[in-house]
Amino acid sequence: MLNRLWLGFFLVAAVAALARWLLGGDAAVFAAVTDSLFAMAKLSVEVMVLLFGTLTLWLGLLRIAERAGLVELLARALTPLFTRLMPEVPAGHPAIGLITLNFAANVLGLDNAATPIGLRAMRELQTLNPSSDTASNAQILFLVLNASSLTLLPVSIFMYRAQQGAPDPTLVFLPILLATSASTLVGLLSVAWMQRLKLWDPVALAYLGGGALLLGGLLAALASLSAAALASVSALVGNLVLFGVIVAFLLAGAIKQVPVYEAFIDGAKDGFGVARDLLPYLVAMLCAVGVLRASGALGYALEAIRWAVHALGLNTDFVAALPTALVKPFSGSAARAMLIETMQHYGVDSYPALLAATMQGSTETTFYVVAVYFGAVGIRRVRHTVGCALLADLAGVIASIAVCAWFFAPR
């Protein structure tokens, strides 16, 4: 999939550049394409420098939380819910703790760190699977929730915004929180419908209803605020939550007498390795996207979409952010490259860049996750996994457009 996508970017760019030269007489297009290649290669390294620090910091802190027992505590708190959503998984099974740790990494926006934990969880679930090649109900629910982008504190997106010079990197905190809540809810409900899960069970209703009340209360509190006030509140809450999580992890480690410095260093070493392994993918995709933009191909595609949206009588403000959403189900690195390129092209705090960041935080690399997670345990028949995961992605995109129109759209 990635081979075709990456090659397709360059082939489409080549056709667009030739068309601009032969039909439009624009011979400078090839110089622009070449310049874009080198500029994007340089940008990849600049982004990676900050990514090294971000992943190292948060994986170090996550290790402190793990050793302080916060992950185990969260797993125990969620066990009553998991036993209803995944009735074939026994209480206390190792998969529950790994699923919780995977969700914790995703909640912090550490999608690359969450993957190895998620693979371990999938292997544990496979030990309970009566079929060697068909996905179980528990595996499907875990994967769809994973693919619904459980990102409540998207530190990676904050990092990309900071690297591009955003005055307040956490400005998109509340929009992402609302949009990712919508995608996760739709993912859960679609799987529950397919698997006939009893969400009306009193325990399940207590968990899900409590979450819905919190989200509804947040929406009610925000409903009367102006766009400027919404942006200000989002930035303030984002910074408070971000710093609050750090302090909570450190205090929990101190209370449990965890050697916090040594634990942090131990986890940070993993972050360094994860970030290092990402550099080739980031260079590959940023260069491909840069060529696509410089050749004019991306502009032509967006104009065609904008024309179609306008013909339907709809507002076209969101179209410039769509490249991130369109490639996200196929490739996280391509979507990341599209997001960074949108920030570079329109400005880090422009409406398209803010919307693209929200879409990035509320959607997931569905086909990649399905291929990697199920491929790791030999699953070939995925049943309703892809349909439910793509439905969650669509909900995330629609919610992102609606929420960003509320928070950021030009008045």
N, C-alpha and C positions, 0 to 999 in steps of 0.2 A: 504494500500500500504506500509506504513512505517513498520507496524507489520511484513509483509512478508519479506521485505527487511532486517530488523534487525535480525529476526530469521534466515533468509537464510545465513547471514554472519557467524553466529555461527555454523550452521549445516555444511556448506561447510568447515569451518575451522576444525571442528571435523573430518570430513571424510579425509581431507588432512593430519591431524596429525596422525590419525590411519594408513593411508597408509605409511607415513614416518616411523612409528614404526614397523608395521608388514611386510612391503615389503623392507624397507631400513635399518631396525635395528637401527633407530635413536630414542632411548628412551628419549633423552634429549629434544625432541620437546615439551613435556608436561610442562617441567620446563620453557622453553622459552615462551610458551603460557601464563602460570600463571604470569611470570614476566612482560609480556607485558600488562596484565590486570591492574596490580598495577601501572606500569609506565605511562600508558595512563590516568588512573584516576588522577594521580598527575599532568600530563601535562594539563589536562582539567582545573584544578583549576588555574594553572599558566597562561594559556591563558585567563581565565575568569577575572583575576585580571586586566589585561591590557584592556580587552574588557569593563569592568565597566567604566574605565576612558575614553576610546575612545567614547563610545556611550553617556556618560554623557556630554562630551565636545561638541560633534557635535549637539546633540539635544538641548543643551543650546544655542548654536550659531544660530541654525535654528529658535528657538523661537524669538531671537532678530530680525532676518531677517523678520519673519512673522509680528511682531509688528511694524517694521519700514516700512512696506508696500511693501517690495521687492517682496513678493509672489503675492500680488495683482497687482503690476506693471507688473510682468511677465505674470500673467493671462491675463491682458488687452492686452499685446503685442502679446500673442499667440491666442487670441480670433478670429482674422480674419482667421487664419489657422484652428482652431478647427471647426469653422462654416462650412468650406468646407469639412473637413474630417469627421465630425459628424453633418451632416445637420439636424438631428432630435433633436439636443440639442440647445435650444434657446440661443442667446447671453445674457450673464449676469447670466445664470443659476448657482446655487451653485455648480453643478458638475464640472464646468470649474475650479473654484478656488481649489477644492479638488484634481482634476486631476493634476493641476499644482504643488500643494504642494507635492503630491505623487511622481511626476517626480523629483522634487527638492531633495527629500530624496533619491531617487534612484540614481540621478546624483552624490550625495555625497557618494554613496556606503553604505547608511544606510538602507539596505534591510529590516531588522527587524523593524525599526521604520516606514518604508514606508507602511508596511502591514495594520496597523489600519487606516491610512489615506486612503489607497486604498479601504478598505472595506466601509468606509463612502462614497467615490466617487461612488462605485458600487451601493450602496443603493439609492443615488440620481439619478443615471442613470435608476434604476429600476422604479422610479416614472414616467419616460417618456416611459417605455416599455409597449406596448399594450398587450403583452403576459406575463403571470405570470410564465411560466416554460420554455420559449424559449429565448435564448440570442438575444438581439437586435444588430444591426450593430454597434452602438456606444459602447456597452459593449464589443463586440468582439475586436474592434480596441483598446480600452483602455487596455484590458487584454493582447493582443498580444504585444503591445508596452511595457507594464509592464514586460511581460515575455521575451522580447528581450534584457533585461539587459541594461537599460539606465545608465550605470555606467561610468561617465566621470571623477570622482574624487574618486577612490575606497579606501576610508580611512580605511575600515575594513581590506582589503588585505594589505595595508601598515602596519596596526597594527600587523597582524599575522607575517609579515616578520620582523618587529622590535622585536617582542617577541622571534623569533627564531634566533636573533642576526645578521640580515642583516646590513652591514655597511651603506647602503643607501636604506631604505625601499621603496622609490619612483621610483626605477629603472624600474619598469614595467609600469610606467604611460603612456607613449606613445604607447607601444604595446597594452595595454588594450583599450586606446582611439580609436585606429584604428580598433581593432577587434570588439569592441562593436558597433562602427559605422556601420560595415558591417552587424552585426546581426540585428540591429534596422532597417537598410535600407531594408534588405530582408523581415523582418516582416511586415513593412509598405507596401512594394510593393506587397507582397502576399495577404494581406487583401484588398488592393486597387483593385487587379485583381478580387478577389472573389466578392467584393461588387460594382464593376464598379465605383469606385470613380474617379472623374475628376481631376486627378493630373496635367493635363495640364491647369487648371484654372490659369489665370495670378497671382493671389495672392498666390496660393499654389506653383506655379513654383518659385515665388520670394523667398519664405521661403526655400523650398527644394533646389532650385538652389543655393541660398546663402550658405547654409550649405555644399553643394557639392563642391562649389568653395573654401570654407575655407579648407575643407578636402583635396581637390586636391592641393591647395597651400602648405599645410603642407607636403604632400607626395613629392611634387616637391622639397621642401627645404631640405628634408631628403635624397633624392635619391642619392646625391653625397657623403654622409658621410660614413666613414668606420664603422665597427661594434663597435669598441671602442668608436668612436665619437658619434654614435647613443645612446649607453648606457649612455654616459656622458650627452648628451643633454636631454635625457629622465629624468634622475635624476634631472637636473637643472630645467627644465620646471615644473616637478612635484612638487618640493619644492616651486618654485615661485608661482604657481597656488594655492597650498594648503595655503600658508601664505597670498597670495593676497585675497583669499576668506574670510579668517578670518578678515583681516583688513577692507575689504569692508563691511562686516556685521556690524562690530563695528562702523565704520564711519557713515553708514546709520542710525543705531540706535541713534547715538549722534546727527546727523542732525535733525532727527525727534523727538528729545527730549524724546526718550524712556529711561526709567531707566534701562540701559543695564545690570547692575549687578543683579537687581531683576528679569529681564526677563530671564537672563541666568540661575539663580538658579531655576526658575519655570520650564524651559524646561529641565534642568539637572535632576530634580527629575524623569521625565519620562524615561530618559536614564538609570537611576539606576534600575528602575523596569523592563525595557525591558531586560537589561543584566542579572539581577538576574533570570528571567524566562528561560533564555537560558541554564543555567548550566546543568540541568538534561539531556537535549538533547545532549549537547556537550559531557558529560561523556558517555552516552549510545553509541553514534556513534564512538567516538574515541576509546573506549574499543573494540567495534566490529571490527573496522578496524585494530587495533593493533593485535588482535587475528588472523585475516585473514592473515596479513603479517607474523606473527611469525609461523603460522602453515605451511607456504609455499604455501598456496592456491593462494594468490595474485601473487606470483612469477610464479607459473605454468600457470596462466591465461595470464599473460603478455608475457611469453615465447611463448605461442601458438599464440597470436596475432602478436608477433614479427616475428615468423616463417612465418605466412601467408603474412605479409607485405613484408618480404624479398623475398618470392616466387613470388610476383608480381613485383619484381625488384625495389621496392621503398626504400627510406631511412627510417631506423627504429629508428632514434634518438628520435622521438616524442612519442614512445610507452609507455615509463615509466611514462608519464604524463597523459595517457588516463584514469586511474581510476577516477580522478576528473571529467572529462567530461562525463564518462559513467553513473555515479550515480547522476550527477547534476539535470537532468530532474525530478528525483524522490524525492530527498531529499537534501535540502540545508545543513542540519547538517551533512549528510554523505559526501557530497562533501567537506565541510569545514574540516571534519576529514581527508579525503583523501589528501587534500592539505597540511595540517599540517604534516601528516605522511610522505608525499613525501619530504617535507623540512627536516624533521628529518633524513630520510633514505639516501637521496642523498646530502644534504647540501642546505642551504637556497638560495645560489646564483648559484647552479648547473643548467644546462640547463633544466632537467626535472622539477625542482622546479619553475623556472621562467616561463616555458610553462604552468605548472599547475595553477600558479597564474593568468596568462593571460586568460586561459580557465575559471577559476572561475569568473573572472571579466566580461566576455563577453557572458556568458550563464546564464540561469535561471532555477529555480525549476518549470518547466512547469506544471507537473501533480499536484503538491502541490498548485500552484497558481490557477489553474483551479478549483480544488476541494474546496479550501477555499473561493475564491472570488465569484464563482457562487453558492456554497452551502449556503453562507450567505444570498442570496436573493432568494433561492429556484429554481434556474435555473437547469433544468435537460437536456435540449436539447442544446448542446453547438455549434452545426453546424460546421463551419470550423475552430473553435478556435484552437483545438489541432494540426491540420495539419499545420496551419500557424506558430504557436508558435514553433513547433519542427523544422520546416524549418529554422526559425531564429536561433535556437540553433545550428543546423548543420552548418549554415553559420558562427556562432561565433567560432565553433571549427576549421573549415577549415581556417578561417582567422587567428586564434591564431597560428596555426601551420606555416602558411606562414609568418606571421609577426615576430614570434620568430626565425624562420630560418634566417630571414633577420637581426634581431637585435643581437641574442645571440648564434646561432648554432656554434659549434666548427668548425674552418676553417682548 
